[in-house]
Amino acid sequence: MLTVNIYSIGKIKSKAQRELEAEYIKRLSAFLNLKLIEIPVAHSASLSPKERRAQESQKFLAKIKPSQFLIVLDENGIELSSQKFADKISSLRESGTDEISFAIGGTDGWHQSVKDKAGLILSLSRMTFPHQLTRLILIEQLYRAASIILNKPYHRE
């Protein structure tokens, strides 16, 4: 079964969001194993945004394995329709990829070292979203992709 990891900087504090995420994760469980990994925000008044980005990126890079297919979320990445996103997930599965990791950056985004490791840099929108909302949108899009791949009636053209 495909494993999908979603790494994000910071914690989700909203109980309502955690419950909604749990519902999508439950629905996804027949298709993939979804893991949410939260990386602590680099808190320090003395850190510049550049230093914070570097620290958070180092913490993230220490957690991933080279065998994971890495998709970095970035507002300057490529945009895919839901169908094309499903096609990408399906293509990765068919090519033997058994673990995909998504990386959602913090307030200051990712250091270039993270982007350099990516197999794909993806944008959910040209708009900027808080990481909490990005995570929820990504989980929903994974569920939508699964429904497309499995020909379930969730997605409408």
For each residue, the residues with C-beta under 8 A, 3 or more apart:
1: 31 32 33
2: 31 32 33 89 93 97 98 99 100
3: 32 33 34 35 98 99 100
4: 32 33 34 35 99 100 101 102 142
5: 34 35 36 37 68 99 100 101 102
6: 34 35 36 37 101 102 104 135 138 139
7: 37 38 39 60 63 64 101 102 103 104
8: 36 37 38 39 103 104 131 134 135
9: 38 39 40 41 56 60 104 105 106 107 131
10: 38 39 40 41 106 131 132
11: 38
12: 17 18 21 38 132 135
13:
14: 17 18 132
15: 18 19
16: 19 20
17: 12 14 20 21 132 136
18: 12 14 15 21 22
19: 15 16 22 23
20: 16 17 23 24 136
21: 12 17 18 24 25 36 135 136 139
22: 18 19 25 26
23: 19 20 26 27
24: 20 21 27 28 139 140 142 143
25: 21 22 28 29 34 36 139
26: 22 23 29
27: 23 24 30 143
28: 24 25 31 32 34 139 142 143 146
29: 25 26 32 33 34
30: 27
31: 1 2 28 146 149 150
32: 1 2 3 4 28 29 142 146
33: 1 2 3 4 29
34: 3 4 5 6 25 28 29 139 142
35: 3 4 5 6
36: 5 6 8 21 25 135
37: 5 6 7 8 63
38: 7 8 9 10 11 12
39: 7 8 9 10 56 59 60 63
40: 9 10 43 59
41: 9 10 52 56 106 107
42: 47 51 52 55 56 59 106
43: 40
44: 47 52
45:
46:
47: 42 44 51 52 55
48: 51 52
49: 52 53 107 108
50: 53 54 108
51: 42 47 48 54 55
52: 41 42 44 47 48 49 55 56 106 107 108
53: 49 50 56 57 105 106 108 109 110 111
54: 50 51 57 58 111
55: 42 47 51 52 58 59
56: 9 39 41 42 52 53 59 60 105 106 108 110 111
57: 53 54 60 61 110 111 113 114
58: 54 55 61 62 111
59: 39 40 42 55 56 62 63
60: 7 9 39 56 57 63 64 103 110 114
61: 57 58 64 113 114 117
62: 58 59
63: 7 37 39 59 60
64: 7 60 61 68 70 101 117
65: 68 99
66:
67: 99
68: 5 64 65 99 100 101
69: 92 97 99 100 101 119 120
70: 64 100 101 103 117 118 119 120
71: 100 101 102 103 118 119 120 121 122
72: 77 102 103 105 110 114 115 117 118 120 121 122
73: 77 102 103 104 105 121 122 123 124 134 138
74: 77 105 109 110 115 121 122 123
75: 123 125 126 127 128
76: 121 123
77: 72 73 74 120 121 122 123
78: 120 121 122 123
79: 122 123 124 125 126
80: 84 85 88 122
81: 84 85
82: 85 86 141 144 145 148 155
83: 86 87 148 155 157
84: 80 81 87 88
85: 80 81 82 88 89 141 144 145
86: 82 83 89 90 144 145 146 148 149
87: 83 84 90 91
88: 80 84 85 91 92 120
89: 2 85 86 92 93 100 142 145 146 149
90: 86 87 93 94 145 149
91: 87 88 94 95
92: 69 88 89 95 97 100
93: 2 89 90 97
94: 90 91
95: 91 92
96:
97: 2 69 92 93 100
98: 2 3
99: 2 3 4 5 65 67 68 69
100: 2 3 4 5 68 69 70 71 89 92 97
101: 4 5 6 7 64 68 69 70 71
102: 4 5 6 7 71 72 73 122 138
103: 7 8 60 70 71 72 73 110 114 118
104: 6 7 8 9 73 131 134 135 138
105: 9 53 56 72 73 74 108 109 110 114 131
106: 9 10 41 42 52 53 56 109 131
107: 9 41 49 52 131
108: 49 50 52 53 56 105
109: 53 74 105 106
110: 53 56 57 60 72 74 103 105 114 115
111: 53 54 56 57 58 114 115
112: 115 116
113: 57 61 116 117
114: 57 60 61 72 103 105 110 111 117 118
115: 72 74 110 111 112 118 121
116: 112 113
117: 61 64 70 72 113 114
118: 70 71 72 103 114 115 121
119: 69 70 71
120: 69 70 71 72 77 78 88
121: 71 72 73 74 76 77 78 115 118
122: 71 72 73 74 77 78 79 80 102
123: 73 74 75 76 77 78 79 126
124: 73 79 129 134 137 138 141
125: 75 79 129
126: 75 79 123
127: 75
128: 75
129: 124 125 133 134 137
130: 133 134
131: 8 9 10 104 105 106 107 134 135
132: 10 12 14 17 135 136
133: 129 130 136 137
134: 8 73 104 124 129 130 131 137 138
135: 6 8 12 21 36 104 131 132 138 139
136: 17 20 21 132 133 139 140
137: 124 129 133 134 140 141
138: 6 73 102 104 124 134 135 141 142
139: 6 21 24 25 28 34 135 136 142 143
140: 24 136 137 143 144
141: 82 85 124 137 138 144 145
142: 4 24 28 32 34 89 138 139 145 146
143: 24 27 28 139 140 146 147 154
144: 82 85 86 140 141 147 148 154 155
145: 82 85 86 89 90 141 142 148 149
146: 28 31 32 86 89 142 143 149 150 152
147: 143 144 150 151 152 153 154 155
148: 82 83 86 144 145 151 152 155
149: 31 86 89 90 145 146
150: 31 146 147
151: 147 148
152: 146 147 148 155
153: 147
154: 143 144 147
155: 82 83 144 147 148 152
156:
157: 83
